[in-house]
Amino acid sequence: MDRVEEIEAAIKDLPPDEYRRLAQWFLELEQARWDVQMDLDSSSGKLDFLFAEIESESLKGPLLEWPPQK
């Protein structure tokens, strides 16, 4: 059994309250990693095509909110 399988097995055995704590921690970790990656991609110019598309679309008229408000 490799390390990931050991972790998976341990997670399956957690009581519900500990599972929720772990799930919340993991979600926060993923969000932090996403933020770092987005900052890196933005500062390196990888997202410039999106900014150009937004600018082009905004010249055609007002942009719509996403997701649409209900």
Backbone torsions as a table, in degrees:
resi	resn	phi	psi	omega
1	MET	NA	127.6	179.1
2	ASP	-84.9	176.8	-175.2
3	ARG	-59.7	-42.4	-179.4
4	VAL	-64.5	-42.6	178.7
5	GLU	-63.3	-37.1	176.7
6	GLU	-64.2	-42.5	178.9
7	ILE	-65.3	-43.7	178.7
8	GLU	-59.1	-44.3	180.0
9	ALA	-63.7	-41.4	179.3
10	ALA	-64.9	-38.7	179.7
11	ILE	-64.7	-41.8	179.5
12	LYS	-60.4	-27.4	-177.8
13	ASP	-89.8	-2.3	-178.5
14	LEU	-70.0	144.1	171.2
15	PRO	-68.1	157.8	-174.7
16	PRO	-52.9	-42.6	-178.0
17	ASP	-66.6	-38.0	177.3
18	GLU	-71.4	-35.4	176.6
19	TYR	-61.9	-44.3	179.0
20	ARG	-62.0	-41.2	177.9
21	ARG	-61.8	-43.8	179.8
22	LEU	-65.7	-42.4	179.5
23	ALA	-62.2	-41.3	178.7
24	GLN	-65.1	-43.6	178.5
25	TRP	-60.6	-44.3	-178.4
26	PHE	-64.9	-41.3	177.7
27	LEU	-60.3	-45.6	179.6
28	GLU	-64.2	-38.4	177.0
29	LEU	-63.0	-45.5	179.2
30	GLU	-63.2	-40.7	178.8
31	GLN	-64.3	-40.7	178.9
32	ALA	-65.2	-41.8	178.4
33	ARG	-64.8	-39.2	178.2
34	TRP	-62.2	-45.1	-179.8
35	ASP	-60.3	-43.4	179.2
36	VAL	-62.4	-45.4	-178.9
37	GLN	-64.8	-40.8	177.9
38	MET	-63.3	-41.4	177.0
39	ASP	-61.6	-43.8	178.9
40	LEU	-63.3	-46.1	-179.3
41	ASP	-64.5	-40.0	-179.6
42	SER	-66.5	-46.3	-177.3
43	SER	-71.5	-22.4	179.4
44	SER	-86.6	-8.1	179.9
45	GLY	94.0	-0.2	-178.5
46	LYS	-64.0	-21.4	-177.8
47	LEU	-103.3	6.2	-178.1
48	ASP	-57.4	-34.2	-180.0
49	PHE	-62.2	-32.7	177.9
50	LEU	-69.6	-42.2	178.4
51	PHE	-63.0	-39.1	178.2
52	ALA	-64.7	-41.0	179.2
53	GLU	-65.6	-41.8	178.5
54	ILE	-62.0	-44.4	179.9
55	GLU	-62.1	-43.6	179.4
56	SER	-62.4	-44.6	-179.8
57	GLU	-67.0	-35.7	-178.5
58	SER	-68.0	-24.2	177.0
59	LEU	-71.4	-21.6	-179.8
60	LYS	-82.1	-15.2	-178.2
61	GLY	148.4	-179.6	-177.6
62	PRO	-62.3	143.2	177.6
63	LEU	-83.0	147.6	179.0
64	LEU	-90.3	147.7	176.3
65	GLU	-70.3	147.3	175.1
66	TRP	-133.2	129.4	-4.4
67	PRO	-70.8	156.7	-179.1
68	PRO	-59.1	143.1	176.1
69	GLN	-74.6	139.5	-179.6
70	LYS	-88.5	NA	NA
